[in-house]
């Protein structure tokens, strides 16, 4: 089993920045992907960004490209999501998720989930 704990959410003005963290504990896998997803009120959960533990290849949703950066610290078993130039439409609960296998955009194919952290961007 893998346990994921997110932190770093909060309230920020439009144009500001936040950094989310996802600390993982438990089993480790060589072929593992960590993703960030978000879910706004009344909307479906959507893909934001992901990173492969082996090799570090990254993936981004078009809506966040150029503004968000995903990175990892293998020694700390932690994945970060640096969010810059935040917009009101970025407001959502952000979830860290993990899966063993290839990258996928689909949240239903991720096996492990954190509890979520709220990001609110005010105008």
TIVO-2410 file (N, C-alpha, C; in nm, 3 decimals):
# residues 123
REC num residu      c1      c2      c3 atome chaine
REC   1      X   0.082  -0.120   0.000     N      A
REC   1      X   0.000   0.000   0.000    CA      A
REC   1      X   0.086   0.125   0.000     C      A
REC   2      X   0.031   0.232  -0.054     N      A
REC   2      X   0.096   0.362  -0.058    CA      A
REC   2      X   0.004   0.464   0.008     C      A
REC   3      X   0.059   0.543   0.096     N      A
REC   3      X  -0.017   0.650   0.159    CA      A
REC   3      X   0.033   0.784   0.105     C      A
REC   4      X  -0.060   0.871   0.070     N      A
REC   4      X  -0.027   1.001   0.014    CA      A
REC   4      X  -0.088   1.111   0.101     C      A
REC   5      X  -0.008   1.212   0.131     N      A
REC   5      X  -0.056   1.323   0.212    CA      A
REC   5      X  -0.021   1.454   0.142     C      A
REC   6      X  -0.125   1.532   0.108     N      A
REC   6      X  -0.104   1.660   0.044    CA      A
REC   6      X  -0.096   1.772   0.147     C      A
REC   7      X  -0.027   1.877   0.108     N      A
REC   7      X  -0.024   1.999   0.190    CA      A
REC   7      X   0.007   2.117   0.099     C      A
REC   8      X  -0.016   2.237   0.151     N      A
REC   8      X   0.024   2.357   0.079    CA      A
REC   8      X  -0.089   2.437   0.018     C      A
REC   9      X  -0.212   2.389   0.029     N      A
REC   9      X  -0.322   2.466  -0.026    CA      A
REC   9      X  -0.349   2.591   0.055     C      A
REC  10      X  -0.439   2.675   0.004     N      A
REC  10      X  -0.474   2.797   0.076    CA      A
REC  10      X  -0.546   2.895  -0.012     C      A
REC  11      X  -0.555   3.017   0.037     N      A
REC  11      X  -0.621   3.126  -0.033    CA      A
REC  11      X  -0.516   3.221  -0.089     C      A
REC  12      X  -0.529   3.253  -0.217     N      A
REC  12      X  -0.432   3.341  -0.281    CA      A
REC  12      X  -0.505   3.429  -0.381     C      A
REC  13      X  -0.452   3.546  -0.405     N      A
REC  13      X  -0.511   3.635  -0.505    CA      A
REC  13      X  -0.470   3.592  -0.645     C      A
REC  14      X  -0.553   3.628  -0.739     N      A
REC  14      X  -0.521   3.598  -0.879    CA      A
REC  14      X  -0.385   3.657  -0.915     C      A
REC  15      X  -0.308   3.578  -0.987     N      A
REC  15      X  -0.172   3.619  -1.020    CA      A
REC  15      X  -0.067   3.571  -0.923     C      A
REC  16      X  -0.111   3.520  -0.810     N      A
REC  16      X  -0.019   3.474  -0.708    CA      A
REC  16      X   0.028   3.331  -0.731     C      A
REC  17      X   0.101   3.279  -0.632     N      A
REC  17      X   0.161   3.146  -0.644    CA      A
REC  17      X   0.135   3.064  -0.519     C      A
REC  18      X   0.132   2.933  -0.537     N      A
REC  18      X   0.128   2.838  -0.427    CA      A
REC  18      X   0.211   2.717  -0.467     C      A
REC  19      X   0.262   2.647  -0.368     N      A
REC  19      X   0.330   2.521  -0.394    CA      A
REC  19      X   0.264   2.411  -0.312     C      A
REC  20      X   0.215   2.310  -0.380     N      A
REC  20      X   0.157   2.194  -0.316    CA      A
REC  20      X   0.261   2.084  -0.302     C      A
REC  21      X   0.249   2.008  -0.195     N      A
REC  21      X   0.339   1.895  -0.172    CA      A
REC  21      X   0.257   1.768  -0.156     C      A
REC  22      X   0.314   1.658  -0.200     N      A
REC  22      X   0.251   1.527  -0.185    CA      A
REC  22      X   0.359   1.432  -0.131     C      A
REC  23      X   0.347   1.397  -0.005     N      A
REC  23      X   0.443   1.307   0.058    CA      A
REC  23      X   0.390   1.165   0.053     C      A
REC  24      X   0.474   1.075   0.004     N      A
REC  24      X   0.433   0.935  -0.010    CA      A
REC  24      X   0.506   0.848   0.093     C      A
REC  25      X   0.436   0.749   0.142     N      A
REC  25      X   0.496   0.651   0.233    CA      A
REC  25      X   0.438   0.514   0.200     C      A
REC  26      X   0.507   0.411   0.246     N      A
REC  26      X   0.461   0.276   0.220    CA      A
REC  26      X   0.547   0.209   0.114     C      A
REC  27      X   0.486   0.126   0.033     N      A
REC  27      X   0.559   0.053  -0.070    CA      A
REC  27      X   0.614   0.147  -0.175     C      A
REC  28      X   0.723   0.108  -0.235     N      A
REC  28      X   0.778   0.183  -0.347    CA      A
REC  28      X   0.780   0.092  -0.470     C      A
REC  29      X   0.768   0.153  -0.586     N      A
REC  29      X   0.763   0.080  -0.712    CA      A
REC  29      X   0.855   0.150  -0.811     C      A
REC  30      X   0.918   0.072  -0.896     N      A
REC  30      X   1.006   0.132  -0.995    CA      A
REC  30      X   0.927   0.198  -1.107     C      A
REC  31      X   0.816   0.140  -1.145     N      A
REC  31      X   0.735   0.192  -1.255    CA      A
REC  31      X   0.612   0.261  -1.196     C      A
REC  32      X   0.630   0.383  -1.153     N      A
REC  32      X   0.528   0.452  -1.075    CA      A
REC  32      X   0.509   0.595  -1.126     C      A
REC  33      X   0.383   0.635  -1.131     N      A
REC  33      X   0.349   0.770  -1.176    CA      A
REC  33      X   0.272   0.839  -1.064     C      A
REC  34      X   0.308   0.963  -1.037     N      A
REC  34      X   0.231   1.046  -0.944    CA      A
REC  34      X   0.165   1.158  -1.022     C      A
REC  35      X   0.038   1.174  -0.998     N      A
REC  35      X  -0.036   1.278  -1.068    CA      A
REC  35      X  -0.106   1.373  -0.973     C      A
REC  36      X  -0.132   1.492  -1.021     N      A
REC  36      X  -0.217   1.588  -0.951    CA      A
REC  36      X  -0.346   1.603  -1.030     C      A
REC  37      X  -0.456   1.597  -0.959     N      A
REC  37      X  -0.587   1.618  -1.017    CA      A
REC  37      X  -0.658   1.726  -0.937     C      A
REC  38      X  -0.760   1.783  -0.993     N      A
REC  38      X  -0.838   1.882  -0.920    CA      A
REC  38      X  -0.986   1.866  -0.950     C      A
REC  39      X  -1.064   1.909  -0.854     N      A
REC  39      X  -1.209   1.900  -0.869    CA      A
REC  39      X  -1.273   2.025  -0.812     C      A
REC  40      X  -1.334   2.102  -0.901     N      A
REC  40      X  -1.408   2.221  -0.859    CA      A
REC  40      X  -1.550   2.181  -0.823     C      A
REC  41      X  -1.617   2.266  -0.747     N      A
REC  41      X  -1.754   2.236  -0.706    CA      A
REC  41      X  -1.843   2.213  -0.827     C      A
REC  42      X  -1.913   2.101  -0.826     N      A
REC  42      X  -2.007   2.072  -0.932    CA      A
REC  42      X  -1.945   2.022  -1.061     C      A
REC  43      X  -1.814   1.999  -1.059     N      A
REC  43      X  -1.746   1.954  -1.180    CA      A
REC  43      X  -1.678   1.820  -1.156     C      A
REC  44      X  -1.642   1.756  -1.266     N      A
REC  44      X  -1.572   1.629  -1.255    CA      A
REC  44      X  -1.425   1.651  -1.221     C      A
REC  45      X  -1.366   1.548  -1.165     N      A
REC  45      X  -1.224   1.555  -1.134    CA      A
REC  45      X  -1.144   1.556  -1.266     C      A
REC  46      X  -1.045   1.645  -1.274     N      A
REC  46      X  -0.970   1.657  -1.398    CA      A
REC  46      X  -0.820   1.649  -1.373     C      A
REC  47      X  -0.750   1.602  -1.475     N      A
REC  47      X  -0.605   1.590  -1.470    CA      A
REC  47      X  -0.541   1.728  -1.472     C      A
REC  48      X  -0.433   1.743  -1.393     N      A
REC  48      X  -0.357   1.867  -1.391    CA      A
REC  48      X  -0.214   1.845  -1.440     C      A
REC  49      X  -0.144   1.753  -1.375     N      A
REC  49      X  -0.003   1.727  -1.409    CA      A
REC  49      X   0.036   1.591  -1.352     C      A
REC  50      X   0.144   1.536  -1.408     N      A
REC  50      X   0.193   1.407  -1.359    CA      A
REC  50      X   0.342   1.397  -1.385     C      A
REC  51      X   0.406   1.306  -1.311     N      A
REC  51      X   0.549   1.285  -1.326    CA      A
REC  51      X   0.581   1.138  -1.302     C      A
REC  52      X   0.671   1.085  -1.381     N      A
REC  52      X   0.717   0.949  -1.362    CA      A
REC  52      X   0.832   0.950  -1.262     C      A
REC  53      X   0.829   0.858  -1.166     N      A
REC  53      X   0.937   0.852  -1.069    CA      A
REC  53      X   1.069   0.813  -1.136     C      A
REC  54      X   1.062   0.722  -1.230     N      A
REC  54      X   1.182   0.679  -1.300    CA      A
REC  54      X   1.197   0.761  -1.426     C      A
REC  55      X   1.299   0.842  -1.431     N      A
REC  55      X   1.324   0.924  -1.549    CA      A
REC  55      X   1.272   1.066  -1.539     C      A
REC  56      X   1.166   1.085  -1.461     N      A
REC  56      X   1.118   1.220  -1.436    CA      A
REC  56      X   1.038   1.285  -1.548     C      A
REC  57      X   0.990   1.207  -1.644     N      A
REC  57      X   0.912   1.268  -1.752    CA      A
REC  57      X   0.785   1.329  -1.693     C      A
REC  58      X   0.749   1.447  -1.745     N      A
REC  58      X   0.633   1.519  -1.692    CA      A
REC  58      X   0.524   1.535  -1.797     C      A
REC  59      X   0.403   1.554  -1.748     N      A
REC  59      X   0.285   1.569  -1.833    CA      A
REC  59      X   0.200   1.681  -1.772     C      A
REC  60      X   0.137   1.760  -1.859     N      A
REC  60      X   0.055   1.871  -1.813    CA      A
REC  60      X  -0.074   1.883  -1.891     C      A
REC  61      X  -0.177   1.928  -1.822     N      A
REC  61      X  -0.299   1.966  -1.892    CA      A
REC  61      X  -0.272   2.097  -1.965     C      A
REC  62      X  -0.339   2.116  -2.079     N      A
REC  62      X  -0.318   2.238  -2.157    CA      A
REC  62      X  -0.350   2.363  -2.076     C      A
REC  63      X  -0.444   2.353  -1.987     N      A
REC  63      X  -0.489   2.469  -1.910    CA      A
REC  63      X  -0.386   2.520  -1.811     C      A
REC  64      X  -0.285   2.439  -1.780     N      A
REC  64      X  -0.186   2.480  -1.681    CA      A
REC  64      X  -0.044   2.487  -1.738     C      A
REC  65      X  -0.026   2.449  -1.862     N      A
REC  65      X   0.107   2.452  -1.923    CA      A
REC  65      X   0.164   2.593  -1.918     C      A
REC  66      X   0.290   2.601  -1.878     N      A
REC  66      X   0.355   2.731  -1.870    CA      A
REC  66      X   0.331   2.803  -1.739     C      A
REC  67      X   0.236   2.754  -1.658     N      A
REC  67      X   0.207   2.818  -1.529    CA      A
REC  67      X   0.240   2.725  -1.411     C      A
REC  68      X   0.216   2.597  -1.429     N      A
REC  68      X   0.240   2.499  -1.324    CA      A
REC  68      X   0.362   2.415  -1.358     C      A
REC  69      X   0.434   2.374  -1.254     N      A
REC  69      X   0.549   2.286  -1.271    CA      A
REC  69      X   0.544   2.175  -1.169     C      A
REC  70      X   0.552   2.052  -1.216     N      A
REC  70      X   0.555   1.937  -1.127    CA      A
REC  70      X   0.700   1.889  -1.116     C      A
REC  71      X   0.740   1.851  -0.996     N      A
REC  71      X   0.875   1.802  -0.974    CA      A
REC  71      X   0.873   1.700  -0.862     C      A
REC  72      X   0.985   1.632  -0.843     N      A
REC  72      X   0.991   1.529  -0.739    CA      A
REC  72      X   1.124   1.535  -0.667     C      A
REC  73      X   1.121   1.492  -0.542     N      A
REC  73      X   1.242   1.474  -0.462    CA      A
REC  73      X   1.241   1.328  -0.419     C      A
REC  74      X   1.318   1.248  -0.490     N      A
REC  74      X   1.317   1.105  -0.463    CA      A
REC  74      X   1.360   1.073  -0.320     C      A
REC  75      X   1.456   1.148  -0.270     N      A
REC  75      X   1.505   1.122  -0.135    CA      A
REC  75      X   1.400   1.143  -0.028     C      A
REC  76      X   1.308   1.236  -0.056     N      A
REC  76      X   1.201   1.266   0.040    CA      A
REC  76      X   1.070   1.198   0.001     C      A
REC  77      X   1.070   1.124  -0.109     N      A
REC  77      X   0.946   1.061  -0.157    CA      A
REC  77      X   0.834   1.163  -0.167     C      A
REC  78      X   0.867   1.279  -0.220     N      A
REC  78      X   0.770   1.389  -0.226    CA      A
REC  78      X   0.763   1.445  -0.367     C      A
REC  79      X   0.641   1.473  -0.409     N      A
REC  79      X   0.616   1.539  -0.537    CA      A
REC  79      X   0.560   1.677  -0.509     C      A
REC  80      X   0.603   1.774  -0.588     N      A
REC  80      X   0.560   1.912  -0.569    CA      A
REC  80      X   0.485   1.961  -0.692     C      A
REC  81      X   0.393   2.052  -0.669     N      A
REC  81      X   0.326   2.121  -0.779    CA      A
REC  81      X   0.339   2.271  -0.753     C      A
REC  82      X   0.428   2.333  -0.827     N      A
REC  82      X   0.445   2.478  -0.817    CA      A
REC  82      X   0.345   2.544  -0.910     C      A
REC  83      X   0.259   2.627  -0.853     N      A
REC  83      X   0.153   2.691  -0.930    CA      A
REC  83      X   0.176   2.841  -0.931     C      A
REC  84      X   0.202   2.894  -1.048     N      A
REC  84      X   0.225   3.037  -1.065    CA      A
REC  84      X   0.115   3.097  -1.151     C      A
REC  85      X   0.105   3.228  -1.148     N      A
REC  85      X   0.005   3.301  -1.227    CA      A
REC  85      X  -0.133   3.239  -1.210     C      A
REC  86      X  -0.170   3.218  -1.087     N      A
REC  86      X  -0.297   3.151  -1.059    CA      A
REC  86      X  -0.415   3.235  -1.106     C      A
REC  87      X  -0.517   3.163  -1.151     N      A
REC  87      X  -0.638   3.225  -1.200    CA      A
REC  87      X  -0.756   3.182  -1.113     C      A
REC  88      X  -0.862   3.258  -1.117     N      A
REC  88      X  -0.980   3.225  -1.039    CA      A
REC  88      X  -1.029   3.085  -1.075     C      A
REC  89      X  -1.018   3.051  -1.203     N      A
REC  89      X  -1.066   2.920  -1.248    CA      A
REC  89      X  -0.979   2.803  -1.203     C      A
REC  90      X  -0.865   2.832  -1.137     N      A
REC  90      X  -0.785   2.726  -1.077    CA      A
REC  90      X  -0.838   2.684  -0.941     C      A
REC  91      X  -0.937   2.754  -0.891     N      A
REC  91      X  -0.996   2.721  -0.762    CA      A
REC  91      X  -1.056   2.581  -0.765     C      A
REC  92      X  -1.012   2.497  -0.671     N      A
REC  92      X  -1.058   2.358  -0.667    CA      A
REC  92      X  -0.992   2.287  -0.549     C      A
REC  93      X  -1.042   2.168  -0.521     N      A
REC  93      X  -0.970   2.078  -0.432    CA      A
REC  93      X  -0.868   2.004  -0.517     C      A
REC  94      X  -0.744   2.003  -0.473     N      A
REC  94      X  -0.636   1.938  -0.546    CA      A
REC  94      X  -0.599   1.807  -0.477     C      A
REC  95      X  -0.590   1.703  -0.559     N      A
REC  95      X  -0.561   1.570  -0.508    CA      A
REC  95      X  -0.434   1.515  -0.570     C      A
REC  96      X  -0.356   1.450  -0.488     N      A
REC  96      X  -0.239   1.375  -0.533    CA      A
REC  96      X  -0.281   1.230  -0.551     C      A
REC  97      X  -0.232   1.167  -0.657     N      A
REC  97      X  -0.269   1.029  -0.684    CA      A
REC  97      X  -0.150   0.953  -0.740     C      A
REC  98      X  -0.151   0.822  -0.721     N      A
REC  98      X  -0.042   0.741  -0.772    CA      A
REC  98      X  -0.091   0.614  -0.838     C      A
REC  99      X  -0.014   0.568  -0.934     N      A
REC  99      X  -0.047   0.442  -0.996    CA      A
REC  99      X   0.082   0.372  -1.040     C      A
REC 100      X   0.076   0.243  -1.045     N      A
REC 100      X   0.186   0.162  -1.095    CA      A
REC 100      X   0.157   0.133  -1.241     C      A
REC 101      X   0.247   0.174  -1.328     N      A
REC 101      X   0.226   0.150  -1.470    CA      A
REC 101      X   0.251   0.276  -1.551     C      A
REC 102      X   0.199   0.278  -1.672     N      A
REC 102      X   0.220   0.391  -1.760    CA      A
REC 102      X   0.135   0.511  -1.720     C      A
REC 103      X   0.174   0.626  -1.773     N      A
REC 103      X   0.097   0.747  -1.748    CA      A
REC 103      X  -0.040   0.738  -1.813     C      A
REC 104      X  -0.141   0.794  -1.745     N      A
REC 104      X  -0.274   0.807  -1.802    CA      A
REC 104      X  -0.337   0.933  -1.747     C      A
REC 105      X  -0.424   0.995  -1.828     N      A
REC 105      X  -0.497   1.113  -1.784    CA      A
REC 105      X  -0.616   1.076  -1.695     C      A
REC 106      X  -0.657   0.950  -1.700     N      A
REC 106      X  -0.782   0.910  -1.636    CA      A
REC 106      X  -0.767   0.890  -1.487     C      A
REC 107      X  -0.841   0.967  -1.406     N      A
REC 107      X  -0.830   0.949  -1.261    CA      A
REC 107      X  -0.876   0.812  -1.213     C      A
REC 108      X  -0.964   0.749  -1.286     N      A
REC 108      X  -1.015   0.619  -1.243    CA      A
REC 108      X  -0.909   0.510  -1.247     C      A
REC 109      X  -0.799   0.536  -1.315     N      A
REC 109      X  -0.693   0.437  -1.328    CA      A
REC 109      X  -0.579   0.458  -1.228     C      A
REC 110      X  -0.598   0.552  -1.137     N      A
REC 110      X  -0.500   0.572  -1.031    CA      A
REC 110      X  -0.546   0.497  -0.906     C      A
REC 111      X  -0.453   0.425  -0.845     N      A
REC 111      X  -0.488   0.335  -0.736    CA      A
REC 111      X  -0.485   0.402  -0.598     C      A
REC 112      X  -0.399   0.502  -0.583     N      A
REC 112      X  -0.376   0.561  -0.452    CA      A
REC 112      X  -0.410   0.709  -0.456     C      A
REC 113      X  -0.477   0.756  -0.350     N      A
REC 113      X  -0.522   0.896  -0.345    CA      A
REC 113      X  -0.495   0.956  -0.209     C      A
REC 114      X  -0.460   1.086  -0.210     N      A
REC 114      X  -0.453   1.160  -0.087    CA      A
REC 114      X  -0.589   1.216  -0.051     C      A
REC 115      X  -0.593   1.289   0.059     N      A
REC 115      X  -0.721   1.341   0.109    CA      A
REC 115      X  -0.761   1.472   0.042     C      A
REC 116      X  -0.668   1.535  -0.028     N      A
REC 116      X  -0.699   1.659  -0.098    CA      A
REC 116      X  -0.662   1.782  -0.018     C      A
REC 117      X  -0.634   1.889  -0.089     N      A
REC 117      X  -0.606   2.018  -0.027    CA      A
REC 117      X  -0.674   2.126  -0.110     C      A
REC 118      X  -0.737   2.222  -0.042     N      A
REC 118      X  -0.816   2.322  -0.112    CA      A
REC 118      X  -0.729   2.438  -0.157     C      A
REC 119      X  -0.747   2.477  -0.282     N      A
REC 119      X  -0.684   2.597  -0.337    CA      A
REC 119      X  -0.795   2.692  -0.379     C      A
REC 120      X  -0.792   2.812  -0.325     N      A
REC 120      X  -0.892   2.913  -0.359    CA      A
REC 120      X  -0.820   3.036  -0.410     C      A
REC 121      X  -0.857   3.078  -0.531     N      A
REC 121      X  -0.796   3.195  -0.593    CA      A
REC 121      X  -0.902   3.304  -0.602     C      A
REC 122      X  -0.875   3.416  -0.539     N      A
REC 122      X  -0.971   3.527  -0.537    CA      A
REC 122      X  -0.935   3.630  -0.643     C      A
REC 123      X  -1.037   3.700  -0.689     N      A
REC 123      X  -1.014   3.800  -0.794    CA      A
REC 123      X  -0.975   3.934  -0.735     C      A
***
